[in-house]
Amino acid sequence: MEISKSIACVLLGGGIACWAGTAIASDVNYTGPLLTPNAAIMPKGLISIEPYLIYSNSSYFYDDHGNKRRRDTRTSQWQTLVPITIGVTERIGLQALLGAVHNHAGSQRSSGLRATDASARAQFLLVRPSADGLTPAVSVGAIHFFPTGRYDRLGNNVLNGSGSGLHSDRVDLLIQQSIPMPNGRPLRWRGRVAYDFNPGAVDVRGQSVYGTEPGFRGSVSPHHAWNASASAEYSIDAHWVLVMELAYQRSAAARVSGQAPGNGSTVAIDRYMPPGHTFSVAPAVEYNVNGSLGIIAGVHASLSGRNSGAFVAPQVAVNIVF
């Protein structure tokens, strides 16, 4: 969330509130879109906590030709994500992300709430926005993912899988700018491009999130991946904001190699999992109580894809700034 009026000037380095004299309204508050991170840095010492509640539902998938096909079994998932962000200096921000999921497939479900992989993020502000808004905020980020979610040795319930088993790294480039509309209200847009490095191989035993069967012993080697998103937020007044967001995600290809029992002997496994992609949209509405408390509710839904799931994911988040 961004802080309105005098604090917003600090947060955006001469941004929204400082534009009041150039026909942009001064009563501006944002919670932020559902997917694209903030390119600006929070003021030093401020902390933001924004818990999400997400319900994902998938009855279809996109095949290798991009055709949408019905699943044999409908799947769904309850997920909670809790990003915690702090401004360290005027140019450096840090964030920790924790999460948990509860999976369903037909009549089967996971054994309670399962921890997902956690992450830690550092962000550096390269370019501060100018007072007239012509120069956007530009920053770079580095994220490390920790394998805190279970991914193999799942026994008879693959739905207990909630992680990747990998230490992996991502870098991203973010940009953000506010543009005055003819009526004096601002339209803020954001963009992000992220690249996931090749994380190397992870040892896998038994049934896993990578589709291996009981008794399997081997490894999985994912390749690099990348994603991009862009958002637009239109401030109607001091409380209400309309949001539209588009996203593209390319998932990594992977090689599964090892051995598994079969026909009374050991069978060699060497399988290639092709890369996939998903193009999605995330419209939402924000209600900002004030500069320190805001709520956003919307739906993240796939529009097209290949070798990926088709999904609809309603979600709500509450942003609190201390």
SULVENGI-V251328 format. One record per residue. N is the residue number from 1. RES is the residue in three letters. PHI is phi in whole degrees, 0 to 359 (999 if undefined). NEAR is the number of other ideal C-beta (glycine too) atoms within 12 Angstrom. D_CENTER is the distance of its C-alpha to the mean C-alpha in Angstrom with 1 decimal. Layout:
<<N | RES | PHI | NEAR | D_CENTER> <N | RES | PHI | NEAR | D_CENTER>>
//
This chain:
<<1 | MET | 999 | 42 | 16.1> <2 | GLU | 260 | 47 | 18.9> <3 | ILE | 269 | 34 | 22.4> <4 | SER | 281 | 37 | 25.1> <5 | LYS | 55 | 25 | 28.4> <6 | SER | 297 | 17 | 29.7> <7 | ILE | 290 | 28 | 26.6> <8 | ALA | 300 | 39 | 24.6> <9 | CYS | 297 | 27 | 27.0> <10 | VAL | 287 | 28 | 26.2> <11 | LEU | 298 | 42 | 22.4> <12 | LEU | 260 | 43 | 22.5> <13 | GLY | 62 | 35 | 25.5> <14 | GLY | 99 | 28 | 27.8> <15 | GLY | 262 | 44 | 25.3> <16 | ILE | 305 | 46 | 25.4> <17 | ALA | 295 | 35 | 28.1> <18 | CYS | 288 | 29 | 30.2> <19 | TRP | 268 | 34 | 30.4> <20 | ALA | 302 | 26 | 32.3> <21 | GLY | 281 | 17 | 35.4> <22 | THR | 246 | 22 | 34.2> <23 | ALA | 76 | 17 | 33.8> <24 | ILE | 260 | 30 | 30.2> <25 | ALA | 301 | 28 | 30.3> <26 | SER | 272 | 26 | 30.0> <27 | ASP | 271 | 25 | 28.6> <28 | VAL | 243 | 45 | 24.9> <29 | ASN | 226 | 40 | 22.0> <30 | TYR | 230 | 49 | 18.3> <31 | THR | 264 | 44 | 15.5> <32 | GLY | 104 | 42 | 12.9> <33 | PRO | 289 | 44 | 10.8> <34 | LEU | 285 | 40 | 8.0> <35 | LEU | 245 | 39 | 5.3> <36 | THR | 271 | 36 | 7.4> <37 | PRO | 291 | 40 | 8.4> <38 | ASN | 286 | 42 | 12.2> <39 | ALA | 278 | 43 | 14.5> <40 | ALA | 271 | 46 | 17.2> <41 | ILE | 249 | 42 | 18.1> <42 | MET | 296 | 43 | 19.1> <43 | PRO | 303 | 32 | 22.9> <44 | LYS | 306 | 19 | 24.2> <45 | GLY | 91 | 17 | 24.4> <46 | LEU | 280 | 31 | 22.1> <47 | ILE | 235 | 24 | 19.4> <48 | SER | 241 | 39 | 16.5> <49 | ILE | 238 | 27 | 15.2> <50 | GLU | 224 | 37 | 12.8> <51 | PRO | 291 | 24 | 12.8> <52 | TYR | 251 | 36 | 10.9> <53 | LEU | 236 | 26 | 12.8> <54 | ILE | 232 | 33 | 11.6> <55 | TYR | 241 | 25 | 14.2> <56 | SER | 256 | 30 | 13.6> <57 | ASN | 229 | 27 | 16.8> <58 | SER | 220 | 30 | 17.9> <59 | SER | 249 | 21 | 21.6> <60 | TYR | 225 | 24 | 21.3> <61 | PHE | 216 | 28 | 20.1> <62 | TYR | 258 | 29 | 20.6> <63 | ASP | 277 | 20 | 23.3> <64 | ASP | 294 | 17 | 24.2> <65 | HIS | 257 | 13 | 25.8> <66 | GLY | 84 | 20 | 22.9> <67 | ASN | 279 | 15 | 24.9> <68 | LYS | 271 | 22 | 23.5> <69 | ARG | 232 | 20 | 25.2> <70 | ARG | 284 | 16 | 25.5> <71 | ARG | 286 | 20 | 24.5> <72 | ASP | 293 | 12 | 27.4> <73 | THR | 229 | 18 | 25.5> <74 | ARG | 291 | 23 | 23.0> <75 | THR | 241 | 32 | 19.9> <76 | SER | 210 | 29 | 17.8> <77 | GLN | 205 | 34 | 15.5> <78 | TRP | 265 | 29 | 15.2> <79 | GLN | 222 | 34 | 12.2> <80 | THR | 239 | 27 | 12.0> <81 | LEU | 234 | 33 | 9.5> <82 | VAL | 229 | 27 | 11.3> <83 | PRO | 278 | 34 | 10.3> <84 | ILE | 238 | 27 | 13.7> <85 | THR | 239 | 36 | 14.5> <86 | ILE | 224 | 26 | 18.0> <87 | GLY | 274 | 29 | 20.0> <88 | VAL | 269 | 22 | 22.3> <89 | THR | 224 | 18 | 24.3> <90 | GLU | 294 | 23 | 24.4> <91 | ARG | 241 | 24 | 22.4> <92 | ILE | 240 | 24 | 20.4> <93 | GLY | 231 | 38 | 17.5> <94 | LEU | 235 | 29 | 16.0> <95 | GLN | 214 | 32 | 13.1> <96 | ALA | 244 | 26 | 12.8> <97 | LEU | 231 | 30 | 10.2> <98 | LEU | 241 | 27 | 11.9> <99 | GLY | 201 | 31 | 11.4> <100 | ALA | 208 | 29 | 13.8> <101 | VAL | 224 | 35 | 14.4> <102 | HIS | 226 | 28 | 17.6> <103 | ASN | 260 | 35 | 18.3> <104 | HIS | 226 | 22 | 21.0> <105 | ALA | 212 | 24 | 22.9> <106 | GLY | 62 | 14 | 26.1> <107 | SER | 267 | 10 | 28.1> <108 | GLN | 264 | 18 | 26.4> <109 | ARG | 213 | 21 | 23.8> <110 | SER | 287 | 30 | 22.3> <111 | SER | 279 | 19 | 24.5> <112 | GLY | 81 | 16 | 22.9> <113 | LEU | 279 | 20 | 19.5> <114 | ARG | 246 | 30 | 18.1> <115 | ALA | 292 | 27 | 16.1> <116 | THR | 265 | 34 | 13.0> <117 | ASP | 296 | 33 | 12.5> <118 | ALA | 265 | 28 | 12.1> <119 | SER | 214 | 34 | 11.3> <120 | ALA | 232 | 26 | 13.1> <121 | ARG | 230 | 33 | 12.5> <122 | ALA | 239 | 27 | 15.4> <123 | GLN | 229 | 36 | 15.6> <124 | PHE | 236 | 27 | 18.8> <125 | LEU | 279 | 33 | 20.0> <126 | LEU | 277 | 23 | 22.1> <127 | VAL | 230 | 25 | 23.5> <128 | ARG | 276 | 28 | 24.2> <129 | PRO | 291 | 36 | 24.5> <130 | SER | 282 | 20 | 28.2> <131 | ALA | 296 | 21 | 30.0> <132 | ASP | 273 | 19 | 30.6> <133 | GLY | 82 | 32 | 27.0> <134 | LEU | 287 | 16 | 27.9> <135 | THR | 261 | 20 | 26.1> <136 | PRO | 279 | 30 | 22.3> <137 | ALA | 283 | 39 | 20.2> <138 | VAL | 228 | 29 | 19.0> <139 | SER | 215 | 36 | 17.2> <140 | VAL | 237 | 29 | 16.0> <141 | GLY | 226 | 35 | 13.8> <142 | ALA | 228 | 27 | 14.1> <143 | ILE | 235 | 32 | 11.9> <144 | HIS | 242 | 26 | 13.7> <145 | PHE | 258 | 30 | 12.6> <146 | PHE | 254 | 25 | 15.3> <147 | PRO | 281 | 26 | 16.6> <148 | THR | 272 | 25 | 17.0> <149 | GLY | 269 | 31 | 16.4> <150 | ARG | 285 | 33 | 19.5> <151 | TYR | 226 | 32 | 19.6> <152 | ASP | 224 | 36 | 23.4> <153 | ARG | 52 | 23 | 26.7> <154 | LEU | 273 | 31 | 25.4> <155 | GLY | 63 | 19 | 29.0> <156 | ASN | 263 | 13 | 29.5> <157 | ASN | 229 | 24 | 26.1> <158 | VAL | 293 | 30 | 23.2> <159 | LEU | 291 | 29 | 21.0> <160 | ASN | 284 | 30 | 21.1> <161 | GLY | 286 | 34 | 18.8> <162 | SER | 216 | 35 | 15.4> <163 | GLY | 215 | 30 | 14.7> <164 | SER | 249 | 34 | 15.5> <165 | GLY | 78 | 34 | 18.5> <166 | LEU | 244 | 36 | 17.5> <167 | HIS | 277 | 23 | 17.3> <168 | SER | 221 | 31 | 15.2> <169 | ASP | 228 | 25 | 14.3> <170 | ARG | 223 | 34 | 12.2> <171 | VAL | 237 | 25 | 13.4> <172 | ASP | 214 | 32 | 12.3> <173 | LEU | 239 | 30 | 14.4> <174 | LEU | 234 | 39 | 13.7> <175 | ILE | 219 | 32 | 16.3> <176 | GLN | 207 | 44 | 17.1> <177 | GLN | 205 | 34 | 20.4> <178 | SER | 254 | 45 | 22.3> <179 | ILE | 237 | 28 | 25.1> <180 | PRO | 287 | 26 | 28.0> <181 | MET | 272 | 21 | 28.9> <182 | PRO | 303 | 10 | 32.6> <183 | ASN | 272 | 14 | 32.7> <184 | GLY | 93 | 21 | 31.4> <185 | ARG | 278 | 28 | 28.0> <186 | PRO | 270 | 41 | 25.0> <187 | LEU | 247 | 30 | 22.3> <188 | ARG | 256 | 46 | 19.4> <189 | TRP | 241 | 29 | 17.2> <190 | ARG | 227 | 40 | 14.3> <191 | GLY | 218 | 31 | 13.3> <192 | ARG | 210 | 37 | 11.2> <193 | VAL | 233 | 27 | 12.0> <194 | ALA | 230 | 31 | 10.8> <195 | TYR | 232 | 24 | 13.1> <196 | ASP | 260 | 30 | 13.0> <197 | PHE | 288 | 23 | 16.6> <198 | ASN | 299 | 20 | 18.8> <199 | PRO | 275 | 27 | 18.6> <200 | GLY | 86 | 22 | 22.0> <201 | ALA | 259 | 23 | 23.4> <202 | VAL | 233 | 30 | 22.9> <203 | ASP | 291 | 24 | 25.9> <204 | VAL | 231 | 39 | 25.7> <205 | ARG | 232 | 26 | 28.3> <206 | GLY | 71 | 29 | 28.9> <207 | GLN | 291 | 26 | 26.6> <208 | SER | 214 | 37 | 22.9> <209 | VAL | 291 | 36 | 19.5> <210 | TYR | 266 | 37 | 20.8> <211 | GLY | 83 | 22 | 23.6> <212 | THR | 283 | 35 | 26.4> <213 | GLU | 261 | 27 | 29.3> <214 | PRO | 305 | 20 | 31.3> <215 | GLY | 91 | 23 | 33.4> <216 | PHE | 293 | 31 | 31.2> <217 | ARG | 223 | 26 | 31.4> <218 | GLY | 176 | 29 | 29.7> <219 | SER | 211 | 28 | 26.5> <220 | VAL | 233 | 36 | 23.4> <221 | SER | 238 | 27 | 22.5> <222 | PRO | 287 | 34 | 19.2> <223 | HIS | 260 | 26 | 19.2> <224 | HIS | 287 | 23 | 16.9> <225 | ALA | 211 | 30 | 14.0> <226 | TRP | 205 | 25 | 12.2> <227 | ASN | 208 | 31 | 9.9> <228 | ALA | 212 | 28 | 10.4> <229 | SER | 209 | 34 | 9.8> <230 | ALA | 213 | 29 | 12.4> <231 | SER | 223 | 41 | 13.2> <232 | ALA | 224 | 30 | 16.6> <233 | GLU | 238 | 44 | 17.6> <234 | TYR | 252 | 29 | 21.3> <235 | SER | 276 | 39 | 23.0> <236 | ILE | 286 | 25 | 25.8> <237 | ASP | 204 | 21 | 27.3> <238 | ALA | 295 | 25 | 26.6> <239 | HIS | 248 | 23 | 24.7> <240 | TRP | 257 | 26 | 23.1> <241 | VAL | 222 | 41 | 20.5> <242 | LEU | 263 | 27 | 19.5> <243 | VAL | 231 | 39 | 16.1> <244 | MET | 227 | 28 | 15.4> <245 | GLU | 216 | 35 | 12.4> <246 | LEU | 239 | 31 | 12.4> <247 | ALA | 216 | 35 | 10.0> <248 | TYR | 229 | 30 | 11.4> <249 | GLN | 230 | 32 | 10.3> <250 | ARG | 249 | 26 | 13.2> <251 | SER | 279 | 26 | 13.2> <252 | ALA | 282 | 33 | 15.9> <253 | ALA | 287 | 22 | 19.5> <254 | ALA | 208 | 34 | 21.1> <255 | ARG | 245 | 25 | 24.7> <256 | VAL | 253 | 32 | 25.9> <257 | SER | 222 | 24 | 29.4> <258 | GLY | 160 | 30 | 31.8> <259 | GLN | 225 | 21 | 34.3> <260 | ALA | 214 | 27 | 34.6> <261 | PRO | 290 | 18 | 37.7> <262 | GLY | 188 | 14 | 39.2> <263 | ASN | 55 | 7 | 42.8> <264 | GLY | 77 | 6 | 44.3> <265 | SER | 218 | 10 | 43.1> <266 | THR | 264 | 15 | 40.1> <267 | VAL | 250 | 18 | 38.1> <268 | ALA | 284 | 16 | 36.2> <269 | ILE | 244 | 26 | 32.6> <270 | ASP | 214 | 16 | 31.2> <271 | ARG | 235 | 24 | 28.5> <272 | TYR | 257 | 20 | 26.0> <273 | MET | 260 | 25 | 22.7> <274 | PRO | 292 | 22 | 22.0> <275 | PRO | 291 | 24 | 18.8> <276 | GLY | 226 | 30 | 16.9> <277 | HIS | 213 | 28 | 14.9> <278 | THR | 218 | 34 | 13.4> <279 | PHE | 251 | 25 | 13.7> <280 | SER | 220 | 33 | 12.3> <281 | VAL | 228 | 29 | 12.9> <282 | ALA | 217 | 36 | 11.7> <283 | PRO | 286 | 29 | 14.8> <284 | ALA | 201 | 37 | 15.1> <285 | VAL | 230 | 26 | 17.8> <286 | GLU | 253 | 41 | 17.9> <287 | TYR | 234 | 29 | 20.8> <288 | ASN | 258 | 35 | 21.5> <289 | VAL | 297 | 20 | 24.4> <290 | ASN | 200 | 24 | 25.0> <291 | GLY | 287 | 33 | 23.5> <292 | SER | 242 | 25 | 22.3> <293 | LEU | 215 | 25 | 21.0> <294 | GLY | 212 | 39 | 18.8> <295 | ILE | 231 | 30 | 17.3> <296 | ILE | 230 | 40 | 14.9> <297 | ALA | 225 | 29 | 15.2> <298 | GLY | 193 | 34 | 14.1> <299 | VAL | 226 | 27 | 13.4> <300 | HIS | 259 | 38 | 10.8> <301 | ALA | 222 | 30 | 13.2> <302 | SER | 284 | 33 | 14.0> <303 | LEU | 250 | 23 | 17.0> <304 | SER | 200 | 25 | 18.1> <305 | GLY | 179 | 32 | 17.4> <306 | ARG | 205 | 26 | 19.3> <307 | ASN | 51 | 26 | 19.4> <308 | SER | 207 | 32 | 16.4> <309 | GLY | 275 | 33 | 16.0> <310 | ALA | 267 | 32 | 16.5> <311 | PHE | 215 | 34 | 14.8> <312 | VAL | 228 | 26 | 14.9> <313 | ALA | 225 | 34 | 12.5> <314 | PRO | 297 | 26 | 14.0> <315 | GLN | 202 | 34 | 12.4> <316 | VAL | 218 | 28 | 13.7> <317 | ALA | 219 | 37 | 12.9> <318 | VAL | 240 | 29 | 15.7> <319 | ASN | 254 | 40 | 15.6> <320 | ILE | 237 | 25 | 18.6> <321 | VAL | 248 | 35 | 19.9> <322 | PHE | 252 | 19 | 22.8>>
//
